């Protein structure tokens, strides 16, 4: 296999799309290899690179089944559960903290302290 064709930013021909562009029109790459590359030059650093796929070879997005919807809801709920206090934090727990904010930064004054 030869080298990938490289296009400058915003100058890719019709018939190519990124993963996000494919998703926006209800398609997915469907196992096809990367067909081309898009490069956006930057100062003092290497270029930003986006991979392009052929639209004519793309497959339709698989529909969301009730089982997939339930699995996704369960996975999202697990990301909100604090491993320290076992409570639903109400937000996705940051990986940098590893627990909810009250567990990561406990209030030194206790629960009677000011809320300001």
N, C-alpha and C positions, 0 to 999 in steps of 0.2 A: 504494500500500500504506500502511496506517495504522501507527500506532505499535504496538510490541510490548506485549502485556499484561505487567505487572510484578507479581510476587508476592513477599511477604515470605518470609524464610528459613524453611524447613520447612513452609510453608503452600501449596505448589503443589498443585493438584488432581491426582487420578489421571489417568493417560494421558499425562503429561509425564515426561521423564527427561533427565538430563545425559548427555554422551558416556560417562562412566565407568559410570553406571548402566546405560546401554544395553549396553555391553560386558560387564558382569557377567551379563547375561541372554542373551548371545550375539547381540546385535544391533548395528547401526551406523546412523548417520543416513541413509546411502544417498542423499545429494544433496539432501535436503529442506532448505528454509531454516529458520532459527531460528524457533521457534514462540512462545516466551515467554522471559521473563527473570526470574531470581531474584536478589533483593538482600538482603544481610546488612549492616545498619548497623554502622558503626564509629565510635569516638570520634575526633575531630579529623582524620579523613580521609574520603575518599569511600567509598561502600559497596563491599563485595565483590560481584562480579557473576558469576553462572553462567547460561549459556545452556541453554535447555530445548528438546527436540525431541519431536515426537509419537511415541509408542510404536507406534501403529497404522500409521504410515507408514514405520517403520524396516525396514531390510532385514537378512537374516541375515548374519553375519560370513562372509567368504569363507574357505574352508578353506585350511590351510597345505599347499602343494604341496612336493614334494621340491626343486624349483628355487628356490622362495621361501625354504625353510629353508636351502639352501646359500648363497644370496645374503645372508641375514641373518647366518649364521655368518661369512662372509667380511668383511662390514662390521664386525662386532664384533671380529674379529681385527685389522682395520686400526686400530681405535681403541686397541688394546693395544700396537701396534708403535711403538717410540720412533724418531722421525725422525733423531735424532743418532747413536745407537749401533746402530740397526737390530735391537735385541733385543726379545723379547716381555717387557713389563714385568710381566705377571702381574695387571695391573689396568688399568682404563681410564685413559689418560693425561689429567690435568686440562688443560683448554683454557687455564687461566691460566698454567700452566708451559710447555706446548708440547712438553715432553719428559719423560722419566722423572725421578723424584726424584734418583737418583744423578747424572744428567747436569746437572740444574738446580742441585743443591747438591753439587758434588764435595767429597770429603773432603780437606782441606788436608794431612793427614798421609800421604796415599797409602793404598794397600791394606794396609800393615803397621800402620796405626793401630788403636786400640782400637775394639771394636764396641759399647761401652757408651754 
